[in-house]
Amino acid sequence: MAIVVVGSLGLDTIETPAGRAEEVLGGSAAYFALAARHFLPVSLVAVVGTDFPQAARAMLDHPDLDIEGIDHAEGRTFRWEGVYSKDMNSRETLRTELNVFERFQPELPDRLRTLRNIFLANIDPVLQRSVLAQVRQPRLVLADTMNFWIQTKRDELLQTLKKVRMLLINEEEARDLTGEPLTHRAARAILELGPETVVIKQGEHGAFVQSADLYFTCPAYPVDSLVDPTGAGDSFAGGFFGALARMGRVTELNLRRAAVYGVVLASFTVEGFGVTGLLRVEREEILRRAEAVLRMSRFSLDDTARILR
Amino acid sequence: MAIVVVGSLGLDTIETPAGRAEEVLGGSAAYFALAARHFLPVSLVAVVGTDFPQAARAMLDHPDLDIEGIDHAEGRTFRWEGVYSKDMNSRETLRTELNVFERFQPELPDRLRTLRNIFLANIDPVLQRSVLAQVRQPRLVLADTMNFWIQTKRDELLQTLKKVRMLLINEEEARDLTGEPLTHRAARAILELGPETVVIKQGEHGAFVQSADLYFTCPAYPVDSLVDPTGAGDSFAGGFFGALARMGRVTELNLRRAAVYGVVLASFTVEGFGVTGLLRVEREEILRRAEAVLRMSRFSLDDTARILR
């Protein structure tokens, strides 16, 4: 039943209008795992350097997280530095040091090859396929991607899309990938490329999920204080995939519920720098925010036919 | 029970990736009235020039539209010309000729001064107040505004906001007006300025409605074909205000339903150039799309507490 995530771990230096954090734990695998652990145990497959600090490691020290699949390679850990715009809707990357991540060749330990719920975080689509080939009987597979791969490895990405059941992608990337300016049309075009389900992340506007017979829009949970948007997408992925894998069956209703848990987990992340918002999450608060999303989007049309002339 | 709209009528020349339309009926009052008439009769208060063509007038010729309040002034009709970007998310104004609209001093005929549902479309906030002063017992008042007034007549706009019960504004304008980068925080800040309810238009992302005890997000209806976004906001206003005025009581549930009818009416508008999409609307299709919006946003959390560890 557990989940495997293959992705990055790194040290982020982040500046937002709310402040600055230096060399804090980051990377898609960290955000995903800290969100998904509320639903199922998570095994991380990633690489760090010999300089990976004890403080960062301690944040992943949790009974529900299996960190034995993290490779400690000779060299420095992946680093990223970025600064967000005043409204935090855009960011500029000041520095990317791939370091040991550049030679990342994910090898699943034998005991993880029988796990059936796989999140392929945003890494080279060639590596995503190589991971899939190592899994004996994948059941739920969710892949993420980004503009860099869409632009530089499009053919490889298209090969990967033929093999994954679900794609997670943000709105702008979905348009880039398909050339369709309307997001819901871009989603439909992605379904032609292989995935049965596509989940489009829309930041402050929430997310939507589309499959053959489902079109579900989920608003974002309105946080009081936006501190750092880094990792919101991977935290959404953790909440979404964690809830879906835990519910077990991919039904229309479960996909809707999973998206709600996705926006809820993302809402915690953006309230603190790095993973600090996620580390504070309590079970009761997850449920409270999910109920709030329900109230935000609920309505009824009973008897409204009569209001039309 | 009827509605009065005070706004613009004009001739628009529009270029979008889907084609071009020249000198077609436009203006906030036209879009609003053609949308709101599905719920209640609408009286238009506006000005056109002596060159206002018969073809444009014919589009407003409908038993539910009262066009006697349209002033025919000496001179040319208001004209606007614009071209939309490839994804239609932005547009460039090529030409604005105010013509007779420049001297628009709305005077409500006596018989309209007793009407109680007033939509103050996007005009000078000074004129909006002058209209309000002419209405004997306003009940429901919805005002629209835009960046131009926020930037050039901010103090006048703030005076107007103290007198209107509801404000309709788009997302970017809400941020401009309040300086709050998060839309829901901008909405809350607007409630401090006077209105009891604020409705934020979010284009492809729908709309949301906020009041003291309500925070409702409504997705947009996903149109198959986006032809011309001009007038979508005023059509939303027509659907929203028409439905709300017809339902009569401003309750939490009615505000939610009204927003749904808003996005539905806007969806017809964007499917054709100018008002042509709105002219084709059939009652059954309004209901069908409202039901579709319900299915798009519906979910339940029953039994999901057990999926959390």
HADDOCK unambig.tbl for C-alpha pairs under 7 A between the chains (distance, minus, plus):
assign (segid A and resid 38 and name CA) (segid B and resid 308 and name CA) 5.66 0.50 0.50
assign (segid A and resid 38 and name CA) (segid B and resid 309 and name CA) 5.39 0.50 0.50
assign (segid A and resid 39 and name CA) (segid B and resid 307 and name CA) 6.01 0.50 0.50
assign (segid A and resid 39 and name CA) (segid B and resid 308 and name CA) 4.95 0.50 0.50
assign (segid A and resid 39 and name CA) (segid B and resid 309 and name CA) 5.51 0.50 0.50
assign (segid A and resid 87 and name CA) (segid B and resid 181 and name CA) 4.89 0.50 0.50
assign (segid A and resid 181 and name CA) (segid B and resid 87 and name CA) 4.88 0.50 0.50
assign (segid A and resid 184 and name CA) (segid B and resid 222 and name CA) 6.75 0.50 0.50
assign (segid A and resid 205 and name CA) (segid B and resid 205 and name CA) 6.71 0.50 0.50
assign (segid A and resid 215 and name CA) (segid B and resid 296 and name CA) 5.60 0.50 0.50
assign (segid A and resid 216 and name CA) (segid B and resid 296 and name CA) 4.53 0.50 0.50
assign (segid A and resid 216 and name CA) (segid B and resid 297 and name CA) 5.73 0.50 0.50
assign (segid A and resid 217 and name CA) (segid B and resid 219 and name CA) 6.62 0.50 0.50
assign (segid A and resid 217 and name CA) (segid B and resid 296 and name CA) 5.85 0.50 0.50
assign (segid A and resid 217 and name CA) (segid B and resid 297 and name CA) 5.42 0.50 0.50
assign (segid A and resid 218 and name CA) (segid B and resid 297 and name CA) 6.63 0.50 0.50
assign (segid A and resid 219 and name CA) (segid B and resid 217 and name CA) 6.63 0.50 0.50
assign (segid A and resid 222 and name CA) (segid B and resid 184 and name CA) 6.74 0.50 0.50
assign (segid A and resid 243 and name CA) (segid B and resid 307 and name CA) 6.84 0.50 0.50
assign (segid A and resid 246 and name CA) (segid B and resid 307 and name CA) 6.25 0.50 0.50
assign (segid A and resid 247 and name CA) (segid B and resid 307 and name CA) 6.74 0.50 0.50
assign (segid A and resid 253 and name CA) (segid B and resid 299 and name CA) 6.72 0.50 0.50
assign (segid A and resid 256 and name CA) (segid B and resid 299 and name CA) 6.10 0.50 0.50
assign (segid A and resid 257 and name CA) (segid B and resid 299 and name CA) 6.65 0.50 0.50
assign (segid A and resid 257 and name CA) (segid B and resid 300 and name CA) 7.00 0.50 0.50
assign (segid A and resid 257 and name CA) (segid B and resid 301 and name CA) 6.56 0.50 0.50
assign (segid A and resid 287 and name CA) (segid B and resid 305 and name CA) 6.84 0.50 0.50
assign (segid A and resid 296 and name CA) (segid B and resid 215 and name CA) 5.61 0.50 0.50
assign (segid A and resid 296 and name CA) (segid B and resid 216 and name CA) 4.52 0.50 0.50
assign (segid A and resid 296 and name CA) (segid B and resid 217 and name CA) 5.85 0.50 0.50
assign (segid A and resid 297 and name CA) (segid B and resid 216 and name CA) 5.74 0.50 0.50
assign (segid A and resid 297 and name CA) (segid B and resid 217 and name CA) 5.42 0.50 0.50
assign (segid A and resid 297 and name CA) (segid B and resid 218 and name CA) 6.61 0.50 0.50
assign (segid A and resid 297 and name CA) (segid B and resid 297 and name CA) 6.38 0.50 0.50
assign (segid A and resid 298 and name CA) (segid B and resid 298 and name CA) 6.74 0.50 0.50
assign (segid A and resid 299 and name CA) (segid B and resid 253 and name CA) 6.69 0.50 0.50
assign (segid A and resid 299 and name CA) (segid B and resid 256 and name CA) 6.09 0.50 0.50
assign (segid A and resid 299 and name CA) (segid B and resid 257 and name CA) 6.63 0.50 0.50
assign (segid A and resid 300 and name CA) (segid B and resid 257 and name CA) 6.99 0.50 0.50
assign (segid A and resid 301 and name CA) (segid B and resid 257 and name CA) 6.55 0.50 0.50
assign (segid A and resid 305 and name CA) (segid B and resid 287 and name CA) 6.83 0.50 0.50
assign (segid A and resid 307 and name CA) (segid B and resid 39 and name CA) 6.03 0.50 0.50
assign (segid A and resid 307 and name CA) (segid B and resid 243 and name CA) 6.85 0.50 0.50
assign (segid A and resid 307 and name CA) (segid B and resid 246 and name CA) 6.27 0.50 0.50
assign (segid A and resid 307 and name CA) (segid B and resid 247 and name CA) 6.74 0.50 0.50
assign (segid A and resid 308 and name CA) (segid B and resid 38 and name CA) 5.65 0.50 0.50
assign (segid A and resid 308 and name CA) (segid B and resid 39 and name CA) 4.96 0.50 0.50
assign (segid A and resid 309 and name CA) (segid B and resid 38 and name CA) 5.39 0.50 0.50
assign (segid A and resid 309 and name CA) (segid B and resid 39 and name CA) 5.51 0.50 0.50
